[in-house]
Amino acid sequence: MFNGKNKALTFSYDDGVYQDARLAEIFNRYGMKCTFNLNSGLFSPENRWEYRGADCVHMPLEDIKSSLCGHEIAVHGAFHLDLTALTLEEKKAEIHKDKENLERLFGVPVHGMAYAYGAYDDESKAVIAECGIKYSRTVRPTHSFDMQSDLLAFHPTCHHNDEKLFELAEKFLSLPAQTPAIFYVWGHSYEFDGDKNWDRIEDFCKLMSGREDIFYGTNTEVLVK
Ligand SMILES: [Zn+2]
């Protein structure tokens, strides 16, 4: 199913901040693929905030291009707005504009999305489908590896800080190679700085890497057939 394999591991990280570069370097070292969800209206270090003492600063376009090369980029809303608070026209501007910007600036087709704040409604899903986006991630953990039919509200297996992360990892590794299964981890790279736990993602990648029966792919490679 995934390059002849039945088990797949994929990652989804939001906001396009400087810590994404460090995270991408870790993924590269372990042969992992990630989808980075970007806000094309905020590609400037002027857009910054703080998380538990860590600076969260949006990368300018050139730095995103150089550091996230080899991974997938996807829509996260042009200005990181809560879609459920917007009118239909505002939703279209926030989503369609972000997809157009990303495709123009990066020169690649964009197939995916992650909901800012995890917020969505039926109207958001319709707006997303209308512009050809194939999947969009929520923030609701399933603690499961099952296939899902509604890709426009795709629920991740868990966040990287989930207390069950390593328990799930062992369970995933012990699944028979013929079992169709997707392990989908999401988060924000700046959380590793604020929570002082970069070792957590490093340990996770180390544990999961180099397995014959696992396909390491971007969200689109794993979810969109
Ligand atoms: Zn976000």
Boltz pocket constraint, residues with backbone or C-beta under 6 A from the ligand:
constraints:
  - pocket:
      binder: B
      contacts: [[A, 14], [A, 15], [A, 76], [A, 80], [A, 115], [A, 116], [A, 117]]
      max_distance: 6.0
